[in-house]
Amino acid sequence: MSSKVIKGFGRGSKLLGIPTANMCMKEVGHTADPMETGIYCGFARLGDVVYKAVVSIGWNPYFDNKEKTVEPHLLHDFGDNDFYGETLHLRICSYIRPEMNFVSLDDLIRAIHGDIAYAHQKLAEPEMLQAGQALRDLDTGAAAAATPGAAATAPAVAPTAEDQAADEDGGDA
Ligand SMILES: Cc1cc2nc3c(=O)[nH]c(=O)nc-3n(C[C@H](O)[C@H](O)[C@H](O)COP(=O)(O)O)c2cc1C
């Protein structure tokens, strides 16, 4: 599914420390509505770059949202950058768990970190990486023409925050 990234309630970055790129439901509703609500993992593409992602689809019971949302969190450290207005292409690959209510914010944060850890492993499986590659090869009719050669040389899936940290530690293994 593809849509522009829109502003959510801003709780992801501020309250949870886990920013999400909220998708526009007018654009993705026809795909997301028939899907079971829950937490998934897959790949997200911005421009020519594909990232691993965890995705919440549903009503965020902890916050008692009134509208269904699709919220990918990309497994990459973007610093303070956001992507409002950019087009995000999302390929959901695997279901992780139902969305749940929690007794505390800490419990919600802990659960999301568990989802992230699971996704790191799951998305490294060969058939999953193929799905990431297919998303990178998808002709979105944008970006590629502006940066000839970029798609051919970029890694199939961008480094995750953990990979980035390992690089900064000087680890080249
Ligand atoms: C991987 C992942 C798992 C999530 N699991 C839950 C959940 O079980 N229950 C819940 O209420 N919200 C869950 N959320 C949604 C967060 O509450 C939501 O992303 C956060 O409130 C930020 O929303 P906002 O961008 O609209 O402010 C999850 C989000 C992610 C990315």
The ligand as an SDF file (V2000), in Angstrom:
LIG
                    3D

 31 33  0  0  0  0  0  0  0  0999 V2000
    5.1300   -1.9310   16.4700 C   0  0  0  0  0  0  0  0  0  0  0  0
    3.9980   -1.1790   17.1150 C   0  0  0  0  0  0  0  0  0  0  0  0
    3.1680   -1.8260   18.0030 C   0  0  0  0  0  0  0  0  0  0  0  0
    2.1150   -1.1480   18.6160 C   0  0  0  0  0  0  0  0  0  0  0  0
    1.3100   -1.8120   19.4750 N   0  0  0  0  0  0  0  0  0  0  0  0
    0.2870   -1.1570   20.0660 C   0  0  0  0  0  0  0  0  0  0  0  0
   -0.5970   -1.8390   20.9720 C   0  0  0  0  0  0  0  0  0  0  0  0
   -0.4910   -3.0520   21.2080 O   0  0  0  0  0  0  0  0  0  0  0  0
   -1.5930   -1.1130   21.5660 N   0  0  0  0  0  0  0  0  0  0  0  0
   -1.7720    0.2330   21.3210 C   0  0  0  0  0  0  0  0  0  0  0  0
   -2.6780    0.8280   21.8710 O   0  0  0  0  0  0  0  0  0  0  0  0
   -0.9580    0.8930   20.4520 N   0  0  0  0  0  0  0  0  0  0  0  0
    0.0460    0.2220   19.8170 C   0  0  0  0  0  0  0  0  0  0  0  0
    0.8610    0.8810   18.9340 N   0  0  0  0  0  0  0  0  0  0  0  0
    0.4930    2.2270   18.4840 C   0  0  0  0  0  0  0  0  0  0  0  0
    1.1230    3.3180   19.2700 C   0  0  0  0  0  0  0  0  0  0  0  0
    0.3360    3.5370   20.3930 O   0  0  0  0  0  0  0  0  0  0  0  0
    1.1300    4.5480   18.3590 C   0  0  0  0  0  0  0  0  0  0  0  0
    2.0590    4.3390   17.3310 O   0  0  0  0  0  0  0  0  0  0  0  0
    1.4580    5.7800   19.1110 C   0  0  0  0  0  0  0  0  0  0  0  0
    0.3580    6.1310   19.9260 O   0  0  0  0  0  0  0  0  0  0  0  0
    1.7730    6.9560   18.2140 C   0  0  0  0  0  0  0  0  0  0  0  0
    0.6310    7.3780   17.5430 O   0  0  0  0  0  0  0  0  0  0  0  0
    0.6070    8.8350   16.8810 P   0  0  0  0  0  0  0  0  0  0  0  0
    1.7140    8.8650   15.8370 O   0  0  0  0  0  0  0  0  0  0  0  0
   -0.7460    8.9570   16.2440 O   0  0  0  0  0  0  0  0  0  0  0  0
    0.8260    9.8410   17.9510 O   0  0  0  0  0  0  0  0  0  0  0  0
    1.9090    0.2270   18.3220 C   0  0  0  0  0  0  0  0  0  0  0  0
    2.7650    0.8800   17.4210 C   0  0  0  0  0  0  0  0  0  0  0  0
    3.8030    0.2040   16.8160 C   0  0  0  0  0  0  0  0  0  0  0  0
    4.6940    0.9190   15.8460 C   0  0  0  0  0  0  0  0  0  0  0  0
  1  2  1  0
  2  3  1  0
  2 30  2  0
  3  4  2  0
  4  5  1  0
  4 28  1  0
  5  6  2  0
  6  7  1  0
  6 13  1  0
  7  8  2  0
  7  9  1  0
  9 10  1  0
 10 11  2  0
 10 12  1  0
 12 13  2  0
 13 14  1  0
 14 15  1  0
 14 28  1  0
 15 16  1  0
 16 17  1  0
 16 18  1  0
 18 19  1  0
 18 20  1  0
 20 21  1  0
 20 22  1  0
 22 23  1  0
 23 24  1  0
 24 25  2  0
 24 26  1  0
 24 27  1  0
 28 29  2  0
 29 30  1  0
 30 31  1  0
M  END
$$$$
